[in-house]
């Protein structure tokens, strides 16, 4: 006899099933063939739309299995690649050598890694550097990407927040090399698989437009061979959003000539880009090297569809920033500047130049440095400083709010504009 829940319309059942946890789904799907059929779509959307891998063997094997599934592979739209640290691999290796599962309490477990996967996950770091190539990643990742026909977004970032000891220093060289090799493997897999993406990100972006768990790769890693750039033009043809988390200061002056052009060359592979976010240094050490990246970007990149630009943790010459704004004056609607240091010019002269950006409707900035001080600030309850000009929220024209910003910048350093929020 058919139960009441089995007689529900599919739309109503999906609303109810949307709140079920995994164990409840298992019970429902085993109850009857009718409930199994009803729950199939909701189950697929919830547990297969967003996939995750550490690039270790167990997670890559699962990814390949999903990509080979005739039904569930079609639900995958986003792949998050979450990297572990060298310290994590040392802990996993120590547990593997003991061979006791679960391990004795004196061993540190790595959050997010199942006990059953410790042995397989622990080998990735050594595999990348002992074999001399990246086949331990690329062979399976390429197969998986080919099978995920509806995949639109790839996010390459760290699994956990960075260790506390990294905050005021450089990332350990072992971790920098590991992330670089992993990134090269991911990029190669994207190219070989011939997938076309709409989003590529090197960090987790929060609703407040701040970045978390960024890859923080050395900027020189984007100095890619011409064949790779040519292939990326196909993969990035429909790319809408690009977020890069780089460290321009890495290796100081010890880098190949032309390294600063790598970022602009990668950005140029995405002619239909609408949202561009660049984090070019760590917040505790903003170097002058990042200014060279912005200069190359301003002089060589023209993105005809760009409507949002977010610049974080970098130094810049005002002339280069003006040039980039002017090149996108007809399309740019959102501008966010956070942790930006002017090496020449002044913010006082930059604000009036934004009037040429005719479609600008949202401007937010904070933690700016330069030849003059930022004097128009809004103090949040967390003690952070920011200023926001939003035409939709205020109902005013951007030029009028820019005039207020300019006027208040000439006034009392402790004053705040009424339209900043």
Beta strands, then each sheet from edge to edge (+ up, - down):
strand 1: 50-53
strand 2: 78-83
strand 3: 153-158
strand 4: 199-201
strand 5: 204-205
strand 6: 211-212
strand 7: 217-218
strand 8: 241-247
strand 9: 275-279
strand 10: 308-317
strand 11: 334-344
strand 12: 362-366
strand 13: 378-379
strand 14: 385-390
sheet 1: 1+ 2+ 3+ 4+ 8+ 7+
sheet 2: 1+ 2+ 3+ 4+ 8+ 9+ 10+ 11+ 12+ 14- 13+
sheet 3: 5+ 6-
end
